[in-house]
Amino acid sequence: MAIANKMRDWIDAIDRNIMPFVDYEGYDYRYPADDIQILPCHKAEELRRVSQILFNVFQKAVKVCQHCDNEFLKNMEIPEAIIPYLHQKNVLNLPTWFSRFDYVVDRWGQFKMVEINADTPCAVVEAYYANRLACDNFGCRNPNAAEYTALTNWLANIYWRSAPAVDLHSGRVSDKRPFIFACFEDYTEDYGTTRFLMKAMKEGVGRLAPKDAIRFESFYTLRIDETNQIILPDGRAASAIYRLHPMEILIDETTADGESLGTDLMDGYKNSKFTMFNPPEAIIMQSKGFQALIWALAQKEADIFTAKELRTIKAYMLPSYFEEDAEKGIAENPDCLWIKKPLWGREGLGITVVDKNDTVQISRDDIDIDEIVRRDSRTVMWQKYVDQASIKVHTDEGHLEGYQTISCFMLGNSASALYSRFSPYEIAATEAYWLPLGI
């Protein structure tokens, strides 16, 4: 149930220094919906419970991939240049340290997991900061009330596990090798998200670290030296880097001089010159084909999954198949529609809904390709179509009827903040609104 705001415009209370992307250049309407979606308490608990189980499933499946030959990873369209860096452990022994599961709701009110952003999850500021403002305005409980503190504690854990240098004289962390947060700062959403996480880490670490031991640095000014260390403009070398730039794109990046930036960065990580957050192996989860792998393992009732995990996969995940196995999926589900997703698609680009004869039933031809930073895909995943429940939401455009995606952030393997977005279209793209959640 969504409740339209009848009193005042709460969106004005959002601090633009914290969330600078309330208004997007080139868009006629503000990003937040002037509304809130009420989520029953037991449904919020269900999302978190299921997400923790699915994370364990995904983590186990990553280990399967890491023990497969490189040809299998190539078939999942993992960029060939990054494959040599995906077989090592990281300091937390987790394939991703900060991720987000996305769910849709079917007509019977059941959650169905459709995606995971394991590499560079956004919507952080919305969930961990601004959702509270909406809940205060609409007079309901904030499902994320305790989650900002959980975030600061988790980021502090990442900081301490990343082995910062300690000054033996003062007993404090040295700022000689800072932990850096990096993105391309001319992309407003990335810049706001990166600085928000940096501030949260600083709060978590507290006074034990000097002011400049955790800092922002633009990707435009970073360089990798001949020893594969990340060198800041002031000459210091970084001990760790949070990078809000998709790994599948970063691996092919070059410097202005035409030298390899992506592989040099990976060499530094592999040789323990610095820690990387998220670690490179998060890209395995990021490939849409990864869900097809999990579904195949679940159908064989692979020994790696517990009985509880198998039940959760079959209840909350969707039948998913690599393109070459699509006929098998259609034979097992002959009367349903299918969503075809590029393995590296983003923001709805390239997604179509088809019938068993591969005839297009739903598509989007209005998505601006030039707006979306992405890697081109050679193939698609087939996933069973979800007949979604529709809701009505008040936005700057007025009342709209459409569809909701509900997300659950993961701090390592612990479920955390919830987030929601809304689109008038079943295939959501960059026009989607952020829809706050209340309890």
C-alpha positions as CSV (number, residue, x, y, z in Angstrom):
1,M,0.0,0.0,0.0
2,A,1.4,3.4,-1.0
3,I,0.4,6.6,0.8
4,A,0.6,9.8,-1.1
5,N,1.8,12.9,0.8
6,K,-0.9,15.3,1.5
7,M,0.9,17.6,4.0
8,R,4.2,19.0,2.8
9,D,6.9,18.2,0.3
10,W,9.3,16.1,2.5
11,I,11.7,15.8,-0.5
12,D,12.9,19.4,0.3
13,A,14.3,18.1,3.6
14,I,16.8,15.9,1.8
15,D,20.3,17.3,2.2
16,R,21.7,17.8,-1.3
17,N,25.2,17.6,0.0
18,I,24.5,14.1,1.1
19,M,22.2,13.1,-1.8
20,P,23.1,15.4,-4.7
21,F,21.1,13.3,-7.2
22,V,17.6,14.2,-6.1
23,D,17.3,16.1,-9.3
24,Y,19.0,14.6,-12.4
25,E,20.1,16.9,-15.2
26,G,18.0,16.1,-18.3
27,Y,15.1,14.7,-16.4
28,D,11.8,16.6,-15.9
29,Y,10.9,15.0,-12.6
30,R,12.7,14.5,-9.3
31,Y,14.0,11.0,-8.5
32,P,12.2,10.3,-5.2
33,A,8.5,9.5,-5.4
34,D,6.4,11.8,-3.2
35,D,5.0,8.7,-1.5
36,I,5.9,5.8,0.7
37,Q,5.2,2.0,0.4
38,I,4.1,0.3,3.6
39,L,5.7,-3.1,4.0
40,P,4.3,-5.5,6.7
41,C,6.9,-6.3,9.4
42,H,6.8,-10.0,8.6
43,K,7.6,-9.2,4.9
44,A,10.6,-7.2,5.8
45,E,11.8,-10.0,8.0
46,E,11.2,-12.5,5.2
47,L,13.3,-10.4,2.7
48,R,16.2,-10.4,5.1
49,R,15.9,-14.0,6.0
50,V,15.7,-15.2,2.4
51,S,18.6,-12.9,1.3
52,Q,20.9,-14.4,3.9
53,I,20.1,-17.9,2.7
54,L,20.6,-16.9,-0.9
55,F,23.9,-15.2,-0.1
56,N,25.2,-18.5,1.2
57,V,24.0,-20.2,-1.9
58,F,25.7,-17.7,-4.1
59,Q,28.9,-17.9,-2.1
60,K,29.0,-21.7,-2.6
61,A,28.4,-21.4,-6.3
62,V,31.2,-18.9,-6.6
63,K,33.6,-21.5,-5.2
64,V,32.3,-23.9,-7.8
65,C,33.1,-21.4,-10.6
66,Q,36.6,-20.8,-9.1
67,H,37.4,-24.5,-9.4
68,C,36.1,-24.7,-13.0
69,D,38.4,-24.3,-15.9
70,N,38.7,-21.0,-17.6
71,E,36.6,-22.0,-20.5
72,F,33.5,-22.2,-18.2
73,L,34.1,-18.7,-17.0
74,K,34.5,-17.5,-20.6
75,N,31.1,-19.1,-21.4
76,M,29.6,-17.0,-18.6
77,E,31.1,-14.0,-20.5
78,I,33.5,-13.2,-17.7
79,P,36.0,-10.9,-19.4
80,E,39.0,-13.0,-20.4
81,A,41.5,-10.5,-19.1
82,I,40.2,-10.7,-15.5
83,I,39.9,-14.5,-15.2
84,P,43.5,-15.0,-13.9
85,Y,42.6,-12.8,-10.9
86,L,39.5,-14.7,-9.8
87,H,41.0,-17.7,-8.1
88,Q,42.6,-16.2,-4.9
89,K,41.2,-15.6,-1.5
90,N,40.7,-12.1,-0.2
91,V,41.1,-10.7,3.4
92,L,37.4,-11.3,4.3
93,N,37.1,-14.6,2.5
94,L,33.8,-13.4,0.9
95,P,33.2,-13.1,-2.8
96,T,31.5,-9.7,-2.3
97,W,31.6,-7.5,0.8
98,F,28.7,-5.2,0.0
99,S,25.9,-6.2,-2.3
100,R,22.2,-5.9,-3.1
101,F,19.6,-8.5,-4.0
102,D,16.6,-7.3,-6.1
103,Y,13.2,-8.9,-5.9
104,V,9.9,-8.4,-7.7
105,V,6.5,-9.3,-6.2
106,D,4.1,-11.6,-8.1
107,R,0.3,-11.3,-8.2
108,W,0.1,-13.7,-5.2
109,G,2.4,-11.4,-3.1
110,Q,5.4,-13.7,-3.3
111,F,9.0,-12.4,-3.6
112,K,11.0,-13.6,-6.6
113,M,14.7,-12.8,-6.7
114,V,15.6,-11.4,-10.2
115,E,19.1,-10.0,-9.8
116,I,22.1,-9.4,-7.5
117,N,24.4,-6.4,-7.8
118,A,27.5,-7.9,-6.2
119,D,30.1,-5.5,-7.7
120,T,29.0,-1.8,-7.5
121,P,25.6,-1.6,-5.7
122,C,24.0,1.9,-5.7
123,A,20.9,3.2,-3.9
124,V,23.0,3.3,-0.8
125,V,22.2,6.9,0.2
126,E,18.5,6.4,-0.4
127,A,18.3,3.3,1.9
128,Y,20.8,4.3,4.7
129,Y,20.0,8.0,4.9
130,A,17.0,9.4,3.1
131,N,14.5,6.6,3.8
132,R,14.4,7.9,7.4
133,L,13.2,11.3,6.3
134,A,10.3,9.8,4.4
135,C,9.3,7.6,7.3
136,D,9.4,10.6,9.7
137,N,7.2,12.6,7.3
138,F,4.6,9.9,6.8
139,G,4.6,8.8,10.5
140,C,5.7,5.2,10.1
141,R,8.5,3.1,11.3
142,N,11.7,3.0,9.3
143,P,12.7,-0.6,8.4
144,N,16.3,0.6,8.2
145,A,16.4,2.3,11.6
146,A,19.4,0.4,12.8
147,E,21.2,-0.2,9.5
148,Y,23.3,2.9,9.3
149,T,25.1,1.9,12.5
150,A,25.5,-1.6,11.1
151,L,27.0,-0.1,7.9
152,T,29.5,2.0,9.8
153,N,30.6,-1.0,11.9
154,W,30.9,-3.2,8.8
155,L,33.0,-0.6,7.0
156,A,35.2,-0.2,10.0
157,N,35.7,-4.0,10.0
158,I,36.8,-3.8,6.3
159,Y,39.2,-1.0,7.2
160,W,40.9,-2.9,10.1
161,R,41.1,-6.1,8.0
162,S,42.7,-4.2,5.2
163,A,45.9,-4.0,7.4
164,P,46.5,-0.3,7.8
165,A,49.9,0.8,8.9
166,V,50.2,1.7,12.6
167,D,52.6,4.4,13.9
168,L,54.5,2.7,16.7
169,H,55.2,6.0,18.5
170,S,51.6,7.3,18.7
171,G,49.7,4.0,18.5
172,R,47.5,5.5,15.9
173,V,46.9,4.5,12.3
174,S,49.4,6.1,10.0
175,D,48.2,8.2,7.1
176,K,51.2,7.2,5.0
177,R,49.2,4.6,3.1
178,P,45.6,5.8,3.0
179,F,42.4,3.9,2.3
180,I,40.9,5.6,-0.8
181,F,37.4,5.9,-2.1
182,A,37.4,6.4,-5.9
183,C,35.0,7.1,-8.7
184,F,34.6,9.4,-11.7
185,E,33.3,12.5,-9.8
186,D,31.5,14.0,-12.8
187,Y,28.9,11.2,-12.5
188,T,26.8,12.7,-9.7
189,E,25.2,9.5,-8.3
190,D,28.6,7.7,-8.1
191,Y,30.2,10.7,-6.5
192,G,27.4,11.0,-3.9
193,T,27.4,7.3,-3.1
194,T,31.2,7.1,-2.9
195,R,31.5,10.0,-0.5
196,F,28.6,8.7,1.6
197,L,30.4,5.3,2.1
198,M,33.7,7.1,2.8
199,K,32.0,9.2,5.6
200,A,30.4,6.1,7.0
201,M,33.8,4.3,7.2
202,K,35.3,7.4,8.9
203,E,32.5,7.3,11.5
204,G,33.0,3.6,12.1
205,V,36.8,3.9,12.5
206,G,36.6,7.0,14.7
207,R,39.6,8.9,16.1
208,L,42.0,6.0,15.8
209,A,42.7,7.1,12.2
210,P,44.0,10.5,11.3
211,K,41.9,12.7,9.1
212,D,43.7,11.9,5.9
213,A,44.0,8.1,6.4
214,I,40.6,7.7,4.6
215,R,40.1,10.0,1.7
216,F,38.4,10.5,-1.7
217,E,40.4,10.4,-4.9
218,S,39.2,10.8,-8.5
219,F,39.8,8.1,-11.0
220,Y,41.0,10.9,-13.2
221,T,44.0,11.5,-11.0
222,L,45.0,8.0,-10.0
223,R,48.0,6.3,-11.5
224,I,49.6,2.9,-11.2
225,D,53.4,2.9,-10.9
226,E,55.9,0.4,-12.3
227,T,55.5,-1.7,-9.1
228,N,51.7,-1.8,-9.6
229,Q,51.0,0.4,-6.6
230,I,48.2,3.0,-6.6
231,I,49.9,6.3,-6.4
232,L,48.0,9.4,-5.3
233,P,48.8,12.9,-6.7
234,D,50.7,13.7,-3.4
235,G,53.0,10.7,-4.0
236,R,51.5,8.4,-1.3
237,A,50.6,4.8,-2.2
238,A,47.1,3.5,-1.3
239,S,46.7,0.5,1.1
240,A,43.2,-0.2,-0.2
241,I,40.7,1.1,-2.7
242,Y,36.9,1.2,-2.8
243,R,36.1,1.7,-6.5
244,L,32.6,2.6,-7.8
245,H,33.3,1.5,-11.4
246,P,32.0,-1.8,-12.7
247,M,34.8,-4.4,-12.9
248,E,33.6,-5.7,-16.3
249,I,34.3,-2.2,-17.7
250,L,37.3,-1.3,-15.5
251,I,39.3,-4.3,-16.7
252,D,39.5,-2.8,-20.2
253,E,40.2,0.8,-19.2
254,T,43.4,2.5,-20.4
255,T,45.2,5.7,-19.3
256,A,45.3,8.8,-21.3
257,D,48.6,7.6,-22.7
258,G,47.0,4.4,-23.9
259,E,48.5,2.1,-21.2
260,S,46.5,-0.6,-19.5
261,L,44.9,0.7,-16.3
262,G,42.6,-2.3,-15.6
263,T,45.2,-5.1,-15.8
264,D,47.8,-3.0,-14.0
265,L,45.3,-2.5,-11.2
266,M,44.6,-6.2,-11.1
267,D,48.3,-7.0,-11.0
268,G,48.7,-4.8,-8.0
269,Y,45.8,-6.5,-6.3
270,K,47.1,-10.0,-7.1
271,N,50.5,-9.1,-5.8
272,S,49.0,-7.8,-2.5
273,K,50.1,-4.2,-3.1
274,F,46.6,-3.1,-1.9
275,T,43.2,-4.4,-1.0
276,M,40.2,-3.9,-3.3
277,F,36.6,-3.4,-2.2
278,N,34.6,-5.0,-3.7
279,P,37.1,-7.8,-4.6
280,P,37.4,-8.8,-8.3
281,E,35.6,-12.1,-7.8
282,A,32.3,-10.3,-7.2
283,I,32.1,-10.1,-11.0
284,I,31.3,-13.9,-11.0
285,M,28.0,-13.2,-9.2
286,Q,27.4,-10.1,-11.4
287,S,27.1,-12.1,-14.6
288,K,23.4,-12.9,-15.3
289,G,24.5,-16.4,-16.3
290,F,25.4,-17.1,-12.7
291,Q,21.7,-17.5,-11.8
292,A,21.4,-20.1,-14.6
293,L,24.3,-22.0,-13.0
294,I,22.7,-22.0,-9.6
295,W,19.3,-23.1,-11.1
296,A,21.1,-26.0,-12.9
297,L,22.9,-27.1,-9.7
298,A,19.6,-26.9,-7.7
299,Q,17.8,-29.1,-10.3
300,K,20.5,-31.7,-9.8
301,E,20.1,-31.2,-6.0
302,A,23.9,-30.7,-5.8
303,D,25.5,-31.8,-2.5
304,I,26.9,-28.3,-2.0
305,F,23.5,-27.0,-1.0
306,T,21.6,-27.9,2.1
307,A,18.0,-29.0,1.9
308,K,16.9,-25.6,3.3
309,E,19.0,-23.8,0.6
310,L,17.4,-26.0,-2.1
311,R,13.9,-25.2,-0.9
312,T,14.8,-21.5,-0.8
313,I,16.2,-21.6,-4.4
314,K,13.1,-23.3,-5.7
315,A,10.7,-20.9,-3.8
316,Y,12.4,-17.6,-4.4
317,M,14.6,-17.9,-7.5
318,L,13.2,-18.3,-11.0
319,P,13.9,-21.0,-13.6
320,S,16.9,-19.6,-15.5
321,Y,18.8,-21.0,-18.4
322,F,21.8,-20.3,-20.6
323,E,20.8,-19.5,-24.1
324,E,21.9,-22.9,-25.4
325,D,19.7,-24.6,-22.7
326,A,16.6,-22.5,-23.4
327,E,14.7,-25.3,-25.2
328,K,15.0,-27.4,-22.0
329,G,13.5,-24.6,-19.9
330,I,10.7,-24.1,-22.4
331,A,9.9,-27.8,-22.4
332,E,9.7,-27.9,-18.6
333,N,7.5,-24.7,-18.6
334,P,5.6,-24.7,-21.9
335,D,2.8,-22.3,-21.0
336,C,4.8,-19.4,-19.6
337,L,6.5,-16.3,-20.9
338,W,10.2,-15.7,-20.7
339,I,12.5,-12.7,-20.0
340,K,15.6,-12.6,-22.1
341,K,18.4,-10.7,-20.4
342,P,21.9,-9.8,-21.8
343,L,24.5,-11.3,-19.4
344,W,25.9,-7.8,-18.9
345,G,22.7,-5.7,-19.4
346,R,22.0,-2.6,-17.2
347,E,19.0,-0.4,-16.8
348,G,16.7,-2.6,-18.8
349,L,18.8,-2.3,-21.9
350,G,18.3,-5.3,-24.3
351,I,15.7,-7.0,-22.1
352,T,12.6,-8.5,-23.9
353,V,9.7,-10.6,-22.8
354,V,9.0,-13.5,-25.3
355,D,6.8,-16.5,-25.6
356,K,7.9,-20.1,-26.2
357,N,8.4,-19.4,-29.9
358,D,10.7,-16.5,-29.1
359,T,8.1,-14.0,-30.3
360,V,8.5,-10.6,-28.5
361,Q,5.6,-9.7,-26.2
362,I,7.1,-6.8,-24.3
363,S,10.1,-4.7,-25.1
364,R,11.6,-1.2,-24.6
365,D,12.7,0.8,-27.6
366,D,12.9,4.2,-25.8
367,I,16.1,3.5,-23.8
368,D,18.9,5.9,-24.6
369,I,21.9,3.5,-25.2
370,D,24.4,6.3,-24.9
371,E,23.3,7.0,-21.3
372,I,24.2,3.6,-20.0
373,V,27.7,2.5,-19.1
374,R,27.8,-1.2,-19.9
375,R,29.7,-4.1,-21.4
376,D,28.2,-5.5,-24.6
377,S,27.0,-9.1,-24.3
378,R,27.3,-11.8,-26.9
379,T,24.4,-13.9,-25.4
380,V,21.4,-13.8,-23.1
381,M,19.9,-15.7,-20.2
382,W,16.4,-17.0,-20.3
383,Q,14.4,-16.5,-17.1
384,K,10.8,-17.3,-16.3
385,Y,8.6,-14.2,-16.6
386,V,7.0,-13.0,-13.4
387,D,3.4,-11.8,-13.6
388,Q,3.9,-8.8,-11.2
389,A,1.5,-7.2,-8.9
390,S,0.9,-3.5,-9.8
391,I,0.7,-0.6,-7.4
392,K,-0.2,3.1,-7.6
393,V,2.3,5.7,-6.5
394,H,2.3,9.5,-6.3
395,T,5.2,11.2,-8.2
396,D,6.0,14.6,-9.7
397,E,4.1,13.3,-12.8
398,G,1.0,12.7,-10.7
399,H,-0.4,9.3,-9.7
400,L,1.1,6.5,-11.7
401,E,0.3,2.8,-11.9
402,G,3.3,0.5,-12.3
403,Y,5.6,-2.0,-10.8
404,Q,8.0,-2.2,-7.8
405,T,11.4,-3.8,-7.3
406,I,12.3,-4.3,-3.6
407,S,15.9,-4.8,-2.6
408,C,17.9,-6.0,0.4
409,F,21.5,-4.9,0.9
410,M,24.0,-7.3,2.3
411,L,26.9,-6.4,4.6
412,G,29.1,-9.4,3.9
413,N,26.7,-12.3,4.6
414,S,24.4,-10.3,6.9
415,A,21.1,-8.8,5.5
416,S,20.8,-5.1,6.0
417,A,18.9,-2.1,4.6
418,L,15.9,-2.4,2.3
419,Y,15.3,-0.2,-0.7
420,S,12.6,0.0,-3.4
421,R,12.1,1.6,-6.8
422,F,9.1,2.0,-9.0
423,S,8.5,2.2,-12.7
424,P,5.4,2.5,-14.9
425,Y,7.0,-0.1,-17.1
426,E,7.5,-3.8,-16.4
427,I,11.0,-3.4,-17.9
428,A,12.4,-0.7,-15.7
429,A,15.1,1.7,-17.0
430,T,16.6,5.0,-15.9
431,E,13.1,6.6,-15.5
432,A,12.5,4.6,-12.4
433,Y,11.7,6.4,-9.2
434,W,13.0,5.7,-5.7
435,L,10.0,4.7,-3.6
436,P,10.7,4.9,0.2
437,L,9.7,2.0,2.4
438,G,7.9,2.1,5.8
439,I,6.8,-0.5,8.3
